[in-house]
Amino acid sequence: MRKYDKSLIEVWEWKEKVYGEVRNLSPKEYIEKIRADADKILSEGQIKLQTIPSKEKKKKVA
């Protein structure tokens, strides 16, 4: 029998929990859930993201 690290087992449990929460959602519902979860995390952490306009010309680097 193979032994797995405790942190790896925790990640597997977390992955199964998340999958259980989203497996029956439509693509639209899934996106709405992700957006709501992200908004909640950002507001709880008092994180402010800066919006970057997509119309700006891309600059080559290197």
N, C-alpha and C positions, 0 to 999 in steps of 0.2 A: 504494500500500500504506500502510495506517495504522499508525503507531507507538503502542504502548501503554506506559504507565509500568511500570517493573520491579515495583513493589509490587503493581500490579493483576494482573500475570501470576502473581506468587507467590500471591495470593489465589485465583485460578482454579485453580492447581495444588493448593493445599490443599483447595479445595472438591471437586475431582475425587477426591482421595485419600480424603477422608472419605466421599464418596458410594460409592466402591468398597468401603469397609469395612462399610457398613451396608445396601447395596441388597438383599441377600438375606436380611436378618433379618426375623423376624416382628415385629409390634408389641410383643409381650411381650419378645422378645430385645433389641429396639432400646431399650426403656425400661431394661432391666437393664444394657445397655452404657453408656448415658448416666449412670445412677446410679453404676456402678463407676468410670467415668472421672472423674466429679465428685468422688467420695470420694477417689480417688487424688490429684487436683489439690489438694483441700483439705488432705489430710494432708501432702503434700509441702511445701505453702506454710505449714503450721502455721496454717491459717485455721480459726477456730471460729465457726460460725453460731449465732445465738440463735433458738430455736424460739418462735414467737408463736402462742398458742392461737387457734384459729379461732372459738371460741365467744364471744369478747369482742364486745360490741356495737360496731358501726362508728359512728364519730363523723363528723358532717358537718363539712367544712372550708369556710369562707367562706359 
